[in-house]
Amino acid sequence: MTLDELLSKAEESRAEIIALEQALVRIPTINTGVMPTGNETALCHYLQDKLAEEGIASDVLESAPRRGNLLARLPGSGNGPSLLLLAHTDVVPIEDESQWRFPPFSATIHEGRIYGRGSADCKALLTCQTMAMVLLKRAGVTLCGDLVLCADADEETGGKYGVRWLAENHPDRIRTTYCLNEGGGRPLHLADGRLLYLIPVGEKGRMEITLTLKGRSCHAAAPWRGDNVAFKIAEVLRRVQGYEPERDVSAEIFRHLPALFGLSEEITPSNVDGVIETLKATLGEEAESLRGLSRMTLTPTMVRAGVKSNNVPETATIVCDVRTLPHQDEAYVQAQVERLLEGVPDVQIVIQYTAEPNASPYDTPFAEAIRRATAKVLGRDDLLWLSGLTIGFTDSRFLRPLGTVVYNFAPGNPAKGLPLSMAHGTDESTDIEGLVIGTKMMLAIAWETLVQPMG
């Protein structure tokens, strides 16, 4: 069996790939963050049955009732490196189902896309990884090291019942030489037709800030007797909306942008926003990814106040999502928020770390294997590569302390102008062609890592 023959098997399995993606989307695994929730075990058992049909053994490890994590392994015959394919099974809630074009768990196919909550985040990657393992097993490919599949729970709420729990309780089951996870793989399209791929080797940190505001309650018919905290909410939100974080251009890509796009000057903190606007003419919305690489973000996501409509509220909370660059620690964020809210009375700031930034080295044989595999699948020898950073947090952060080199690289269809996947949003969908290409990518990366000797 050659790699070309294996990739042909993926093409021949198009209908099976589509059917698997639809089946996974149709299993609701909504994670509200408040127990009981998730129900990932049901999906794990579905995958377990499919793998068993191929003679692939797997275990479902529950961190709590119905919070299952599936682990499957194709053992290697030698002492080569091992590879973990990682994807989470939980999905975020649906705010208003009536706004969806198709029912959110119908997995409806329309114009070459599969619609449904989780179709993109992260069941598309799980489909590709599962099919790659199945096709390798069917083909009888001899691996020099183990290939492990992990379908984990609870990523959307921080991993307490998923990879974090596995790392704390079963580290040897998930410790591998290398790992592929979500969070990257979409190329930038250059003006000369070449593709620039970033391999995200690490990720930004994530903090959750709770701002508690105080006023004085009274009857709403005599509002002058109280201190309506609602007006403080308005002032705080106005300031957060106007927050201008410091710009940072230390990421590798900013050093290469001038040469790649024929820019006349180097990228600096003072001109990076203008550069991003200029690049929109060439890159479209892909240029927006550079914003996340060049600054901290502070985003209000939840506001709560009041207990009754005829009562002036005295207490309110505003919860903000914060994504930090590697050098921006809790003290830095605290100072930024204190400066932003200076002069607003009776505000309490509580910062909770959800994910600390971390990274793997880029100069590794695994990065070279990814480059070879991608070139093979796309049939191109003109691809450009740089290291990158994932602007959201993922479960990768729990694996790096175990000694695993983790890249957030889940490539799919590289075509320009594809509709947005709307992950976490209304009408979330995934591209069918991207599922097939993604399966080929997972196959080729596994081949280059576990079959072909790496330098």
C-alpha positions as CSV (number, residue, x, y, z in Angstrom):
1,M,0.0,0.0,0.0
2,T,1.4,3.4,-1.0
3,L,0.3,6.8,0.2
4,D,-1.2,7.6,-3.1
5,E,-3.3,4.4,-2.9
6,L,-4.3,5.3,0.7
7,L,-5.4,8.8,-0.4
8,S,-7.5,7.2,-3.2
9,K,-9.3,5.2,-0.5
10,A,-10.3,8.4,1.2
11,E,-11.8,9.7,-2.0
12,E,-13.7,6.5,-2.5
13,S,-15.0,6.8,1.1
14,R,-16.7,10.2,0.5
15,A,-20.2,8.9,1.2
16,E,-19.0,7.2,4.4
17,I,-17.2,10.4,5.6
18,I,-20.4,12.4,5.0
19,A,-22.5,9.8,6.8
20,L,-20.2,9.8,9.8
21,E,-20.2,13.6,10.1
22,Q,-24.0,13.6,9.9
23,A,-24.3,10.9,12.6
24,L,-22.0,12.8,15.0
25,V,-23.9,16.1,14.5
26,R,-27.2,14.4,15.2
27,I,-26.1,13.3,18.6
28,P,-26.7,16.4,20.8
29,T,-23.7,16.9,23.1
30,I,-24.5,20.4,24.4
31,N,-22.2,21.6,27.1
32,T,-23.8,24.4,29.2
33,G,-21.0,24.4,31.7
34,V,-23.4,23.5,34.5
35,M,-23.7,19.9,35.6
36,P,-25.4,17.7,34.5
37,T,-24.6,18.5,30.9
38,G,-22.6,17.3,27.9
39,N,-23.8,13.7,27.4
40,E,-20.6,13.0,25.5
41,T,-20.8,9.3,26.4
42,A,-23.6,8.7,23.9
43,L,-21.4,9.9,21.1
44,C,-18.4,7.9,22.4
45,H,-20.4,4.7,22.3
46,Y,-21.4,5.4,18.7
47,L,-17.8,5.8,17.7
48,Q,-16.8,2.8,19.8
49,D,-19.3,0.6,17.8
50,K,-18.0,2.0,14.5
51,L,-14.4,1.3,15.4
52,A,-15.2,-2.2,16.7
53,E,-16.6,-3.0,13.3
54,E,-13.1,-2.4,11.9
55,G,-11.4,-4.5,14.7
56,I,-10.2,-1.4,16.5
57,A,-10.4,-1.6,20.3
58,S,-11.3,1.4,22.3
59,D,-12.3,2.4,25.8
60,V,-14.8,5.0,27.1
61,L,-13.5,6.6,30.3
62,E,-16.1,8.6,32.2
63,S,-14.9,11.5,34.3
64,A,-18.5,11.8,35.6
65,P,-21.8,10.2,34.7
66,R,-22.4,10.7,30.9
67,R,-19.1,12.7,30.5
68,G,-17.3,10.1,28.4
69,N,-13.9,10.3,26.7
70,L,-13.1,7.7,24.0
71,L,-9.5,6.4,23.6
72,A,-8.6,4.1,20.7
73,R,-5.2,2.9,19.6
74,L,-3.6,1.3,16.6
75,P,-0.4,-0.1,18.0
76,G,2.9,0.3,16.1
77,S,5.3,-2.5,15.5
78,G,8.5,-0.6,16.2
79,N,10.1,2.1,18.4
80,G,9.0,5.0,16.3
81,P,7.3,8.1,17.5
82,S,3.6,8.0,18.6
83,L,0.9,10.3,17.3
84,L,-2.3,11.5,19.1
85,L,-5.3,12.7,17.0
86,L,-7.3,14.8,19.4
87,A,-10.8,16.3,18.9
88,H,-13.5,17.3,21.4
89,T,-17.1,16.1,21.2
90,D,-19.0,18.7,23.2
91,V,-20.7,21.7,21.6
92,V,-21.9,25.1,22.8
93,P,-25.6,25.7,23.4
94,I,-28.0,27.1,20.9
95,E,-29.5,30.5,21.9
96,D,-32.4,30.8,19.5
97,E,-33.2,27.7,17.4
98,S,-35.8,29.7,15.4
99,Q,-33.0,31.7,13.8
100,W,-31.4,28.7,12.2
101,R,-31.9,28.0,8.5
102,F,-32.2,24.3,9.3
103,P,-32.8,22.5,12.6
104,P,-29.5,22.6,14.5
105,F,-29.2,18.9,15.0
106,S,-30.5,17.8,11.6
107,A,-27.1,17.7,9.8
108,T,-28.9,18.9,6.7
109,I,-26.9,19.0,3.5
110,H,-27.3,22.1,1.4
111,E,-25.1,23.4,-1.4
112,G,-22.1,21.2,-0.5
113,R,-22.2,21.9,3.2
114,I,-23.5,20.1,6.3
115,Y,-25.4,22.3,8.7
116,G,-25.7,21.8,12.4
117,R,-24.3,22.7,15.8
118,G,-20.8,21.2,16.2
119,S,-20.6,20.4,12.4
120,A,-17.4,22.6,12.3
121,D,-16.4,22.8,16.0
122,C,-15.3,20.1,16.4
123,K,-17.1,17.2,14.9
124,A,-15.6,17.8,11.4
125,L,-12.1,17.2,12.7
126,L,-13.3,14.2,14.7
127,T,-14.8,12.7,11.5
128,C,-11.6,13.2,9.6
129,Q,-9.5,11.7,12.4
130,T,-11.8,8.7,12.9
131,M,-11.9,8.0,9.2
132,A,-8.1,8.2,8.9
133,M,-7.7,5.6,11.7
134,V,-10.4,3.4,10.0
135,L,-8.7,3.6,6.6
136,L,-5.3,2.9,7.9
137,K,-6.6,-0.2,9.7
138,R,-8.5,-1.4,6.6
139,A,-5.4,-1.0,4.5
140,G,-3.3,-3.0,6.9
141,V,-0.6,-0.3,7.0
142,T,2.2,-1.2,9.3
143,L,3.0,1.6,11.7
144,C,6.4,2.1,13.4
145,G,4.7,3.8,16.3
146,D,1.3,4.0,18.0
147,L,-1.6,6.0,16.5
148,V,-4.0,7.1,19.2
149,L,-7.5,8.7,18.8
150,C,-9.0,10.7,21.6
151,A,-12.6,12.0,21.4
152,D,-12.7,14.1,24.6
153,A,-15.4,15.8,26.6
154,D,-15.8,19.3,28.0
155,E,-13.4,21.4,25.9
156,E,-16.0,24.2,25.6
157,T,-16.0,24.7,29.4
158,G,-12.3,24.3,30.0
159,G,-11.6,20.5,30.0
160,K,-12.4,19.7,33.6
161,Y,-14.2,16.5,32.5
162,G,-12.1,15.9,29.5
163,V,-8.4,16.2,28.6
164,R,-7.6,17.9,31.9
165,W,-9.1,15.0,33.8
166,L,-7.3,12.5,31.5
167,A,-4.0,14.3,32.0
168,E,-4.5,14.2,35.8
169,N,-5.8,10.6,36.1
170,H,-4.6,8.7,33.0
171,P,-1.6,10.6,31.6
172,D,0.0,7.5,30.1
173,R,-3.1,6.9,28.0
174,I,-2.7,10.2,26.2
175,R,1.0,10.9,26.4
176,T,2.5,10.6,22.9
177,T,5.4,12.1,21.0
178,Y,3.2,14.3,18.9
179,C,-0.3,15.5,18.7
180,L,-2.7,17.2,16.2
181,N,-5.6,19.2,17.6
182,E,-8.0,21.9,16.4
183,G,-7.2,25.6,16.1
184,G,-5.4,26.1,12.8
185,G,-4.9,24.9,9.2
186,R,-6.6,27.6,7.1
187,P,-4.1,29.1,4.7
188,L,-3.6,32.7,3.7
189,H,-4.0,33.3,0.0
190,L,-1.1,35.4,-1.4
191,A,-1.5,37.7,-4.4
192,D,0.7,35.4,-6.6
193,G,-1.5,32.4,-6.0
194,R,0.7,30.7,-3.4
195,L,-0.7,29.5,0.0
196,L,0.8,30.5,3.3
197,Y,0.2,28.0,6.1
198,L,0.7,28.8,9.7
199,I,1.4,25.9,12.1
200,P,0.1,27.2,15.5
201,V,2.6,25.8,18.0
202,G,0.9,27.5,21.0
203,E,-2.0,29.5,22.1
204,K,-3.0,32.7,23.8
205,G,-4.0,32.6,27.4
206,R,-7.6,32.9,28.6
207,M,-8.9,34.7,31.6
208,E,-12.4,35.4,32.8
209,I,-13.0,38.8,34.5
210,T,-16.0,39.4,36.7
211,L,-16.7,43.0,37.5
212,T,-19.1,43.5,40.4
213,L,-20.8,47.0,40.5
214,K,-22.5,48.4,43.6
215,G,-25.3,50.9,43.9
216,R,-28.3,51.4,46.3
217,S,-31.8,49.9,45.7
218,C,-35.1,51.7,46.1
219,H,-38.6,51.7,44.7
220,A,-38.6,52.4,40.9
221,A,-41.3,55.0,41.4
222,A,-38.9,57.1,43.4
223,P,-35.6,56.4,41.6
224,W,-33.9,59.5,43.2
225,R,-33.8,57.8,46.5
226,G,-31.4,55.1,45.2
227,D,-28.2,54.8,43.2
228,N,-29.2,52.8,40.1
229,V,-26.4,50.5,39.2
230,A,-27.7,50.2,35.7
231,F,-26.1,53.5,34.8
232,K,-22.7,52.2,36.0
233,I,-23.2,49.2,33.7
234,A,-23.5,51.6,30.8
235,E,-20.4,53.5,31.8
236,V,-18.3,50.4,32.3
237,L,-19.4,48.9,28.9
238,R,-18.7,52.2,27.2
239,R,-15.1,52.1,28.5
240,V,-14.6,48.5,27.6
241,Q,-15.9,49.1,24.1
242,G,-13.4,51.9,23.7
243,Y,-10.5,50.0,25.2
244,E,-7.4,50.1,23.0
245,P,-4.9,47.3,23.9
246,E,-1.2,47.8,23.2
247,R,-0.2,46.3,19.8
248,D,2.4,43.6,19.7
249,V,4.1,42.4,16.5
250,S,6.6,39.8,18.0
251,A,4.8,36.9,16.3
252,E,7.0,35.5,13.4
253,I,4.5,36.2,10.7
254,F,4.8,40.0,11.2
255,R,8.5,39.8,10.3
256,H,7.7,38.2,7.0
257,L,4.6,40.2,5.9
258,P,6.5,43.0,4.1
259,A,8.4,40.5,1.8
260,L,5.3,38.3,1.2
261,F,3.0,41.2,0.3
262,G,5.5,43.8,-1.1
263,L,5.0,46.2,1.7
264,S,7.3,49.2,1.8
265,E,8.0,49.2,5.6
266,E,8.4,46.8,8.4
267,I,5.5,46.1,10.7
268,T,5.4,48.0,13.9
269,P,2.9,48.4,16.8
270,S,2.0,51.8,15.4
271,N,1.2,50.7,11.8
272,V,-0.1,47.1,12.3
273,D,-3.7,48.2,12.1
274,G,-3.2,50.0,8.9
275,V,-1.3,47.1,7.4
276,I,-4.2,44.8,8.3
277,E,-6.7,47.1,6.6
278,T,-4.4,47.2,3.5
279,L,-4.1,43.4,3.4
280,K,-7.9,43.0,3.4
281,A,-7.8,43.8,-0.3
282,T,-5.7,40.7,-0.9
283,L,-6.7,38.4,2.0
284,G,-10.3,39.4,2.7
285,E,-11.5,38.3,6.1
286,E,-8.4,36.1,6.5
287,A,-6.5,39.3,7.3
288,E,-8.6,39.6,10.5
289,S,-6.7,36.7,12.1
290,L,-3.7,39.0,12.4
291,R,-5.7,41.2,14.8
292,G,-5.8,38.4,17.4
293,L,-2.1,37.8,17.0
294,S,-1.2,41.4,17.7
295,R,-3.2,42.3,20.8
296,M,-5.0,41.2,24.0
297,T,-8.8,41.2,23.6
298,L,-11.3,42.2,26.3
299,T,-14.8,41.2,25.5
300,P,-17.9,41.6,27.7
301,T,-20.0,38.5,27.3
302,M,-22.6,38.4,30.2
303,V,-24.4,41.1,32.1
304,R,-26.7,40.5,35.1
305,A,-28.6,43.0,37.2
306,G,-31.9,43.5,39.0
307,V,-34.3,41.2,40.9
308,K,-37.7,42.8,40.0
309,S,-39.0,45.3,37.4
310,N,-40.2,47.8,39.9
311,N,-37.1,47.8,42.0
312,V,-34.0,49.9,41.3
313,P,-31.1,47.4,41.1
314,E,-28.2,47.8,43.5
315,T,-25.8,45.1,42.3
316,A,-24.7,44.1,38.8
317,T,-22.0,41.8,37.4
318,I,-20.3,42.1,34.0
319,V,-18.3,39.0,32.9
320,C,-15.6,39.6,30.3
321,D,-13.6,37.1,28.2
322,V,-9.9,38.0,28.0
323,R,-7.4,36.5,25.6
324,T,-3.7,37.3,26.4
325,L,-0.5,37.1,24.5
326,P,2.3,35.0,26.0
327,H,3.9,37.8,28.0
328,Q,0.7,39.2,29.4
329,D,0.2,37.7,32.9
330,E,-2.5,38.3,35.5
331,A,-0.8,41.3,37.0
332,Y,-0.6,42.9,33.5
333,V,-4.4,42.3,33.0
334,Q,-5.2,43.6,36.4
335,A,-3.3,46.8,35.8
336,Q,-5.0,47.3,32.4
337,V,-8.5,46.9,33.8
338,E,-7.8,49.1,36.8
339,R,-6.5,51.8,34.5
340,L,-9.5,51.4,32.2
341,L,-12.1,51.7,35.1
342,E,-10.3,54.5,37.0
343,G,-12.8,56.8,38.5
344,V,-15.8,54.4,38.4
345,P,-16.8,54.0,42.1
346,D,-17.6,50.7,43.8
347,V,-16.2,48.3,41.2
348,Q,-14.7,45.0,42.3
349,I,-12.4,43.1,39.9
350,V,-12.0,39.4,40.1
351,I,-9.8,37.6,37.6
352,Q,-9.9,33.8,37.1
353,Y,-7.3,32.0,34.9
354,T,-8.9,29.5,32.5
355,A,-5.8,28.8,30.4
356,E,-2.3,29.9,30.7
357,P,-0.4,30.5,27.4
358,N,2.0,27.7,26.4
359,A,3.8,26.5,23.2
360,S,5.7,23.7,21.6
361,P,8.9,24.0,19.6
362,Y,8.5,24.6,15.9
363,D,11.8,23.2,14.6
364,T,10.8,19.5,14.9
365,P,10.6,16.5,12.5
366,F,6.8,16.6,13.1
367,A,6.6,20.1,11.5
368,E,8.5,18.8,8.5
369,A,6.1,15.8,8.3
370,I,3.1,18.1,8.2
371,R,4.7,20.2,5.5
372,R,5.4,17.1,3.4
373,A,1.9,15.7,3.9
374,T,0.2,18.9,3.0
375,A,2.2,19.3,-0.2
376,K,1.4,15.7,-1.1
377,V,-2.4,16.0,-0.6
378,L,-2.7,19.3,-2.4
379,G,-0.2,18.4,-5.1
380,R,1.7,21.6,-4.7
381,D,5.4,22.4,-4.1
382,D,5.0,26.1,-3.7
383,L,3.5,26.2,-0.2
384,L,4.9,28.7,2.3
385,W,5.1,27.9,6.1
386,L,5.5,29.9,9.3
387,S,4.9,29.2,12.9
388,G,1.8,30.7,14.4
389,L,-0.3,31.1,17.5
390,T,-3.9,30.0,18.1
391,I,-5.9,33.0,19.3
392,G,-8.4,30.8,21.2
393,F,-7.6,28.3,23.9
394,T,-7.8,24.5,23.3
395,D,-7.1,21.3,25.1
396,S,-3.5,21.3,23.7
397,R,-2.4,23.2,26.9
398,F,-3.0,20.1,29.0
399,L,-0.8,17.9,26.8
400,R,2.3,20.1,26.5
401,P,3.2,19.6,30.2
402,L,3.2,15.9,29.6
403,G,6.1,16.3,27.1
404,T,4.0,16.0,23.9
405,V,4.7,18.3,21.0
406,V,1.3,19.6,20.0
407,Y,0.3,21.6,16.9
408,N,-3.1,23.1,16.4
409,F,-3.4,22.2,12.8
410,A,-6.6,20.8,11.3
411,P,-6.5,21.6,7.6
412,G,-9.4,21.2,5.3
413,N,-10.4,22.7,1.9
414,P,-7.9,25.5,1.1
415,A,-10.2,27.1,-1.6
416,K,-10.6,30.8,-1.3
417,G,-13.9,32.4,-0.7
418,L,-15.6,29.6,1.2
419,P,-18.5,30.6,3.4
420,L,-17.7,31.1,7.1
421,S,-18.3,28.0,9.2
422,M,-20.0,30.2,11.9
423,A,-18.6,28.0,14.6
424,H,-20.4,28.8,17.9
425,G,-22.9,30.8,15.9
426,T,-26.2,30.5,14.1
427,D,-26.2,28.3,11.0
428,E,-22.9,26.6,11.8
429,S,-21.8,24.4,8.9
430,T,-18.9,22.5,7.4
431,D,-17.7,22.1,3.8
432,I,-18.1,18.5,2.5
433,E,-15.1,18.8,0.3
434,G,-13.2,20.0,3.3
435,L,-14.1,16.8,5.1
436,V,-12.7,14.7,2.4
437,I,-9.5,16.8,2.1
438,G,-9.2,16.8,5.9
439,T,-9.4,13.0,6.0
440,K,-6.6,12.9,3.4
441,M,-4.6,15.3,5.5
442,M,-4.9,13.2,8.6
443,L,-4.0,10.1,6.6
444,A,-0.9,11.8,5.0
445,I,0.3,13.3,8.3
446,A,-0.1,9.9,10.1
447,W,1.8,8.3,7.2
448,E,4.6,10.8,7.2
449,T,4.9,10.5,11.0
450,L,4.4,6.8,11.6
451,V,5.3,5.0,8.4
452,Q,8.0,7.1,6.7
453,P,11.1,7.6,8.8
454,M,11.5,11.1,10.1
455,G,14.8,12.9,10.3
